[in-house]
Amino acid sequence: MPASGNVRRPSPLLTQNSEMRQIGAWNWSLPAWAGRLPDGRTFNTCPSAGICAQACYARHGTYTWPVVRAKHQANLMFVLDDLPGWEAAMLAELEAARFCGAWIRIHDAGDFFSDAYLQAWLRICRARPDIHFYAYTKEVARFRLLVEPEPPPNFLGVYSYGGTQDADLSPESDRVADVFPDEAAIAAAGWTSQEANDLLAVLGPHLVGVPANRIPRYLKRMAGRRFSEWQAESDSESAARKNRRHLRLIVDDSNSVDETNLPNRASAKQFEHRRAA
């Protein structure tokens, strides 16, 4: 993992697991969600994550192995410390003949955590029109602003449920992906599963079903719900808590007493006694 100054430069940047190899795709990964880097900095690569953080496949299994975690952290540090250098390095790596006509999945873990980072990827896509790029994202507002007006022709995206911006998604007009408890639940909802080929998420029908990973504790948390249902419940509970806090503030304010308007301290004590009674 060569370094230039204080900036760690992982190489190669793109990897390929057995699932991606079968469909001719490569991965770019960051650490999932939030944590602390080896140099002490904290990060959040998924700022719009909601309930998905409680059942994220990229926070389990091989993703937690020290070597894998170190690789993803090095990727993130490269982006944070030298975004132009990272962009140049990615473009240089994509010059290899093996990537011509290939698919690049942006973010096997992580998301487009800033405008500058997303814009760097858009420039990369436009610079390599012979390569196909795709991504799942929960950064709805950021994509509405920076991608939807003029997307690169070779970049396809799918919005995924389970984030704090779910309410801004429309299954009627947006390509959306939802995590279901299993294949039977996907079929019952009338959605199309991407299990056979991850590219179906961006090339198949616009309602994309993703079967949940068979991780017992995550399945227990899902409790038979889709991510969209779980997030909607979480949003409703959060709104109810805020409403209760607001009502308590109103009640406390209505019971306040300005003792300066009472005749004397004794009268104030008598007032408090009567109110308590």
Buried (B, 14 or more C-beta within 10 A) or exposed (E): EEEEEEBBBBEEBBBBEEEBEEBBBBBBBBBBBEBEBEEEEEBBBBBBBBBBBBBBBBBBEEBEEEEBBBBBBBBBBBBBBBBEBBBEBBEEBBEEEEBEEBBBBBBBBBBBBBEEBBBBBBBBBBEBEEBBBBBBBBBBEBBBEBBEEEBBEBBBBBBBBBBBBBEEBEBEEBBBBBBBBBEEBBEEEEBBBBEEBBBBBBEBEBBBBBBBBEBEEBBEEBEEBBBBBBBBEBBEEEEEEEEEEEEEEEEEEEEEEEEEEBEEEEEBEEEEEEEEE
